[in-house]
Amino acid sequence: MGKESEKIACEYLKKNKFKILNQNWRSGRFGEIDLIVEDINTKEIVFVEVKSRKSSISDAKELVTQEKQTKLYKLAKSYLYLNKKHDLPCRFDVIAIKINDKEIELEHIKNAF
């Protein structure tokens, strides 16, 4: 379900004026960032965590634990440094996707943490 959810998130972001910069970006021991995009309207670099569920997505924001947030901060810092974008504004978003047989529901939480 993870790859399908990331594909849905990419399609949503493209339709909403985001430019996809990287998908599943990895850096050493810290792990990976699901999506790195540029918000065309604000010129911010946005680090996106995609969460998918078969049931409710109401708790999706809470699924990004403090430990995961710390890893994402470290990954983002590494990405910004390696790509010489450390002077650009950035933020962390969560895209929660509920997928079942009948429908797809998506919630985009900007500045999630």
C-alpha positions in Angstrom: 0.0 0.0 0.0 3.0 2.3 0.6 4.1 2.8 -3.0 0.5 3.2 -4.2 -0.1 5.9 -1.5 3.1 7.7 -2.6 1.9 7.7 -6.2 -1.5 9.1 -5.1 0.3 11.8 -3.0 2.5 12.8 -6.0 -0.5 13.1 -8.3 -2.3 15.3 -5.7 0.8 17.5 -5.1 1.3 18.0 -8.8 -2.3 19.1 -9.3 -1.9 21.5 -6.4 1.2 23.5 -7.6 4.0 21.5 -6.1 7.1 20.4 -8.0 8.4 16.9 -7.1 12.1 17.1 -6.4 12.8 13.7 -4.9 11.0 10.5 -4.0 12.2 8.1 -1.3 15.3 10.2 -0.7 17.8 8.4 1.6 20.8 9.6 3.6 23.0 7.2 5.6 21.7 5.9 8.8 18.8 8.3 9.3 16.4 6.6 6.9 14.4 8.1 4.1 12.0 11.0 3.3 9.0 9.9 1.3 8.7 13.0 -0.8 10.6 16.2 -1.2 8.7 18.9 -3.1 8.8 22.6 -3.8 5.6 24.6 -3.1 5.4 26.8 -6.2 3.3 29.4 -4.4 5.5 29.9 -1.4 8.9 28.7 -2.8 9.3 26.5 0.3 11.0 23.1 0.2 8.5 20.7 1.7 9.4 17.4 3.3 6.4 15.1 3.1 5.6 12.0 5.1 3.0 9.9 3.5 0.8 7.8 5.8 -1.8 5.3 4.6 -4.5 3.4 6.3 -7.4 1.1 5.3 -9.5 2.6 8.1 -9.7 6.1 9.6 -7.0 8.7 8.7 -8.0 11.0 11.6 -5.0 9.9 13.6 -2.4 10.1 10.8 -0.6 13.2 12.2 -0.1 11.4 15.5 1.5 8.4 13.6 4.5 10.5 13.0 6.2 9.9 16.3 8.7 12.2 18.0 11.4 9.8 17.1 10.4 9.8 13.4 10.2 13.7 13.5 13.8 13.8 14.8 14.9 11.5 12.0 13.1 13.7 9.4 14.7 16.8 10.8 18.2 15.3 10.4 17.4 14.0 6.9 16.0 17.4 5.9 19.1 19.2 7.2 21.3 16.8 5.3 19.3 17.2 2.1 19.4 21.0 2.3 23.1 21.0 2.9 24.0 18.5 0.2 21.8 20.3 -2.4 23.0 23.8 -1.4 19.4 24.8 -0.4 20.1 25.5 3.2 19.1 29.2 2.8 15.6 28.3 1.5 12.5 28.2 3.8 11.2 24.7 4.5 8.4 22.9 6.3 7.2 19.4 7.1 3.8 18.2 5.9 1.9 14.9 6.3 -0.3 13.5 3.7 -2.7 10.9 5.1 -4.5 8.6 2.7 -7.3 6.2 3.4 -7.6 3.5 0.7 -10.4 0.9 0.7 -12.4 -0.9 -2.0 -14.8 1.9 -2.5 -12.9 5.2 -2.2 -9.7 7.1 -1.7 -9.7 9.8 1.0 -6.7 12.2 1.3 -5.9 14.8 3.9 -2.9 17.2 3.5 -1.7 18.6 6.8 0.6 21.5 6.2 3.2 22.4 8.9 2.4 19.2 10.7 5.4 19.5 13.0 
